[in-house]
Amino acid sequence: MQVSCREYYCYKLQIRLSTTSILLHSGRLLQQYVVDMYVKIETSRLYYFRHNQSVLQAELHQGIVDSLEIGEKRGNKIGHLIVLPRSFIGGLRDLKKCYMDAMSLVQRFGKLDIFLMMTCNPNWPEIKEQMKYNDESQNRPI
């Protein structure tokens, strides 16, 4: 059985009641570890997209469409693009899709009446109950 990097790190970062994980209770070192593993996973995804454009069959038409969208009219200026699929979160096509989804919601339901935002206090009892050992709330993205 083969496990992806993402699945492995999800397993490592799971909170389990039966075992004590030194990694999860290492404070700011945990934050650095999570950032490093995120960069590792995203780099491997981008590497896959770059070297498997023919498998994705995205470059056949989307590179030309994207160039025309930005207003390029001369063929020698278009060049070779590496197109990210719409499923790549944070890519240009994903952002356009999210924008269009939001605009369709406004068309369907009208403008927003209220914008509600809630923050929490790390000293609330519900949060303090979940902290174990000498954890601090800013070091535990629960």
C-alpha positions in Angstrom: 0.0 0.0 0.0 1.4 3.4 -1.0 0.7 6.5 1.1 1.1 10.1 -0.1 3.1 12.7 1.7 -0.1 14.5 2.6 -1.7 11.4 4.1 1.4 10.6 6.1 1.7 14.1 7.6 -2.1 14.1 8.4 -1.5 10.9 10.3 1.4 12.3 12.2 -0.5 15.4 13.2 -3.6 13.6 14.4 -4.5 14.1 18.0 -4.9 10.7 19.8 -6.1 10.2 23.3 -4.1 7.1 23.9 -0.6 8.3 23.0 1.5 11.3 23.8 3.0 12.9 20.7 6.2 15.0 21.4 5.7 16.6 18.0 2.2 18.0 18.9 3.5 19.5 22.2 6.6 21.1 20.9 5.3 24.7 20.7 6.7 26.9 18.0 8.7 24.0 16.6 5.4 22.4 15.6 4.5 25.5 13.7 7.8 25.4 11.8 7.4 21.7 11.1 3.9 22.2 9.7 5.1 25.1 7.4 8.0 23.0 6.1 5.8 20.0 5.4 3.2 22.3 3.6 5.9 23.7 1.4 7.1 20.1 0.7 3.7 18.9 -0.3 2.9 22.0 -2.5 6.3 21.7 -4.2 5.7 18.1 -5.1 2.2 19.0 -6.5 3.6 21.8 -8.6 6.4 19.4 -9.9 3.7 16.9 -10.9 1.7 19.6 -12.8 4.8 20.9 -14.6 6.0 17.4 -15.7 2.6 15.9 -16.6 1.0 18.6 -18.7 0.3 16.1 -21.5 -1.4 13.8 -19.0 -3.6 16.6 -17.8 -4.3 17.7 -21.4 -4.6 21.3 -20.2 -2.0 22.9 -22.3 -3.7 22.0 -25.6 -6.2 24.8 -25.4 -6.0 26.6 -22.1 -2.6 28.3 -22.8 -4.0 30.1 -25.9 -7.2 31.0 -24.1 -5.3 32.5 -21.2 -3.1 34.5 -23.5 -6.1 35.9 -25.3 -7.8 36.8 -22.1 -4.9 39.0 -21.1 -5.1 40.7 -24.5 -2.1 39.2 -26.3 -2.7 39.3 -30.1 0.7 38.2 -31.5 1.5 34.5 -31.6 5.2 34.9 -31.1 4.6 36.6 -27.7 2.3 33.8 -26.3 5.1 31.3 -25.3 4.7 28.1 -23.5 2.7 28.2 -20.3 2.4 25.7 -17.5 -1.2 25.5 -16.8 -2.4 24.6 -13.3 -5.7 22.7 -13.2 -8.7 24.4 -11.6 -8.4 22.0 -8.7 -5.1 23.6 -7.6 -6.1 25.8 -4.7 -4.7 29.4 -5.1 -4.1 29.1 -8.8 -5.4 31.7 -11.2 -8.1 29.5 -12.6 -9.2 28.6 -9.0 -9.4 32.2 -8.0 -11.5 33.1 -11.1 -13.8 30.2 -10.3 -14.3 31.4 -6.7 -15.0 34.9 -7.9 -17.5 33.7 -10.5 -19.2 31.6 -7.8 -19.4 34.5 -5.5 -20.9 36.8 -8.2 -23.5 34.1 -9.1 -24.6 34.0 -5.4 -25.0 37.8 -5.4 -27.0 37.6 -8.6 -29.2 34.9 -7.1 -29.7 36.1 -3.6 -28.9 39.8 -3.8 -26.3 41.9 -1.9 -25.3 41.0 1.6 -27.3 42.5 4.4 -24.8 41.7 7.2 -21.2 40.6 7.5 -20.7 38.6 10.7 -17.3 37.8 12.1 -16.5 36.0 15.3 -13.3 35.8 17.2 -12.6 33.8 20.3 -10.7 34.3 23.5 -7.9 31.8 24.1 -8.8 32.0 27.8 -12.3 30.6 27.4 -12.9 27.4 29.4 -13.8 25.4 26.3 -10.4 26.2 24.8 -8.5 25.7 28.1 -10.1 22.2 28.4 -8.6 21.0 25.2 -5.0 22.1 26.1 -2.9 19.4 27.6 0.4 19.5 29.4 1.9 23.0 29.1 0.4 23.8 25.7 -0.4 27.3 24.6 -3.3 28.1 22.3 -1.2 30.0 19.8 1.0 26.9 19.3 -1.9 24.4 18.7 -3.9 24.9 15.5 -6.8 22.7 16.7 
